[in-house]
Amino acid sequence: MIMKKAVITGATSGIGLGICRLLAERGYFVYGIGRSFDKMPVIGNFEAVRTDLKNREQLCREIKRIRNGVDVLVNCAGVGYFGLHEEISPEKIHEMTAVNLEAPMIITALMLRELKRSGGRIINISSVTAKGSSPHGAAYGALKAALTAFSESIFDEARKYGVRVSVIHPDMTDTDFYRNADFECDKNEEFCLSAEAVVRAVETVLNAPYPIRDITLSPQKHRIKRK
Ligand SMILES: NC(=O)c1ccc[n+]([C@@H]2O[C@H](COP(=O)([O-])OP(=O)(O)OC[C@H]3O[C@@H](n4cnc5c(N)ncnc54)[C@H](OP(=O)(O)O)[C@@H]3O)[C@@H](O)[C@H]2O)c1
């Protein structure tokens, strides 16, 4: 039997790890992209694709190697640096741009012909910060807004080929994402989403008999915790 193939960035932790598990359980062969697989639990039907998304040459080489016959692409990798914008260094702005926006655009460009052939799915993990103003996260929020705009355009460009593009906007989610920030999410489930909730949104998108263009997920109440 020929297995369906999925490529997932951000595979090594948090939301992306949960999406890898979901797709492997659903019978996909999963190519998971990330840098540090050492602490990752073993998943069946999984190949670790060790790639730094900031390294364009390495990324293109690996995508060309694995893209043949791909059915699902999930752009989940992300990095965030927060604070007053004048405190965000050019290096951090470059890193956020490469990981959060340039990599999804490059991977999509390199895979779109295959996805048109398979009538495939693209799921981009954006953020609620894409939807409004993000003081103390201006660059991150702007990049997520661009990822959302990109997703919407690619859906309209590729829909006639049977390709579905969905963008998911999670609010604060309980992962290690805020390791670089001076705040974190309040782990009380009223104030914070679980990674599992975002994985379930991906499952909803994959199960739907029609295209779901976007999903926004919020905890019931809003509160962040200073570290
Ligand atoms: N947690 C939240 O509150 C929240 C809310 C809204 C949206 N999001 C979005 O959700 C997505 C997943 O984040 P998460 O919460 O699961 O955080 P996470 O646990 O920190 O996961 C981030 C993932 O991105 C990968 N990554 C980062 N830089 C990379 C690079 N240079 N090259 C390759 N991979 C890289 C990491 O892998 P390696 O370190 O192994 O390379 C890791 O697998 C991100 O796009 C984030 O913006 C998160």
PDBQT file of the ligand as one rigid body, heavy atoms in Angstrom, charges set to zero:
ROOT
HETATM    1  N1  LIG A 301       2.902  28.775  21.923  1.00  0.00    +0.000 N 
HETATM    2  C1  LIG A 301       2.117  29.811  21.621  1.00  0.00    +0.000 C 
HETATM    3  O1  LIG A 301       1.605  30.543  22.493  1.00  0.00    +0.000 OA
HETATM    4  C2  LIG A 301       1.804  30.123  20.186  1.00  0.00    +0.000 A 
HETATM    5  C3  LIG A 301       0.709  30.981  19.918  1.00  0.00    +0.000 A 
HETATM    6  C4  LIG A 301       0.413  31.283  18.592  1.00  0.00    +0.000 A 
HETATM    7  C5  LIG A 301       1.165  30.736  17.571  1.00  0.00    +0.000 A 
HETATM    8  N2  LIG A 301       2.207  29.915  17.862  1.00  0.00    +0.000 N 
HETATM    9  C6  LIG A 301       2.988  29.369  16.744  1.00  0.00    +0.000 C 
HETATM   10  O2  LIG A 301       2.961  27.958  16.819  1.00  0.00    +0.000 OA
HETATM   11  C7  LIG A 301       4.100  27.425  16.145  1.00  0.00    +0.000 C 
HETATM   12  C8  LIG A 301       4.718  26.319  16.985  1.00  0.00    +0.000 C 
HETATM   13  O3  LIG A 301       5.231  26.888  18.180  1.00  0.00    +0.000 OA
HETATM   14  P1  LIG A 301       5.213  26.111  19.576  1.00  0.00    +0.000 P 
HETATM   15  O4  LIG A 301       4.327  26.856  20.481  1.00  0.00    +0.000 OA
HETATM   16  O5  LIG A 301       5.002  24.659  19.361  1.00  0.00    +0.000 OA
HETATM   17  O6  LIG A 301       6.715  26.423  20.077  1.00  0.00    +0.000 OA
HETATM   18  P2  LIG A 301       8.022  25.519  20.215  1.00  0.00    +0.000 P 
HETATM   19  O7  LIG A 301       7.757  24.347  21.076  1.00  0.00    +0.000 OA
HETATM   20  O8  LIG A 301       9.092  26.496  20.600  1.00  0.00    +0.000 OA
HETATM   21  O9  LIG A 301       8.281  24.982  18.739  1.00  0.00    +0.000 OA
HETATM   22  C9  LIG A 301       8.967  25.728  17.763  1.00  0.00    +0.000 C 
HETATM   23  C10 LIG A 301       9.466  24.773  16.694  1.00  0.00    +0.000 C 
HETATM   24  O10 LIG A 301      10.092  25.565  15.668  1.00  0.00    +0.000 OA
HETATM   25  C11 LIG A 301      11.330  24.966  15.348  1.00  0.00    +0.000 C 
HETATM   26  N3  LIG A 301      12.317  25.960  14.915  1.00  0.00    +0.000 N 
HETATM   27  C12 LIG A 301      12.573  27.177  15.476  1.00  0.00    +0.000 A 
HETATM   28  N4  LIG A 301      13.621  27.749  14.853  1.00  0.00    +0.000 NA
HETATM   29  C13 LIG A 301      14.025  26.889  13.880  1.00  0.00    +0.000 A 
HETATM   30  C14 LIG A 301      15.074  26.909  12.909  1.00  0.00    +0.000 A 
HETATM   31  N5  LIG A 301      15.929  27.936  12.801  1.00  0.00    +0.000 N 
HETATM   32  N6  LIG A 301      15.215  25.841  12.082  1.00  0.00    +0.000 NA
HETATM   33  C15 LIG A 301      14.383  24.773  12.184  1.00  0.00    +0.000 A 
HETATM   34  N7  LIG A 301      13.365  24.708  13.077  1.00  0.00    +0.000 NA
HETATM   35  C16 LIG A 301      13.206  25.737  13.924  1.00  0.00    +0.000 A 
HETATM   36  C17 LIG A 301      11.807  24.309  16.641  1.00  0.00    +0.000 C 
HETATM   37  O11 LIG A 301      12.675  23.243  16.336  1.00  0.00    +0.000 OA
HETATM   38  P3  LIG A 301      14.247  23.170  16.729  1.00  0.00    +0.000 P 
HETATM   39  O12 LIG A 301      14.477  24.048  17.899  1.00  0.00    +0.000 OA
HETATM   40  O13 LIG A 301      14.488  21.702  16.927  1.00  0.00    +0.000 OA
HETATM   41  O14 LIG A 301      14.941  23.648  15.515  1.00  0.00    +0.000 OA
HETATM   42  C18 LIG A 301      10.498  23.780  17.218  1.00  0.00    +0.000 C 
HETATM   43  O15 LIG A 301      10.218  22.490  16.693  1.00  0.00    +0.000 OA
HETATM   44  C19 LIG A 301       5.025  28.615  15.871  1.00  0.00    +0.000 C 
HETATM   45  O16 LIG A 301       4.910  28.999  14.528  1.00  0.00    +0.000 OA
HETATM   46  C20 LIG A 301       4.469  29.714  16.762  1.00  0.00    +0.000 C 
HETATM   47  O17 LIG A 301       4.716  30.995  16.221  1.00  0.00    +0.000 OA
HETATM   48  C21 LIG A 301       2.542  29.578  19.137  1.00  0.00    +0.000 A 
ENDROOT
TORSDOF 0
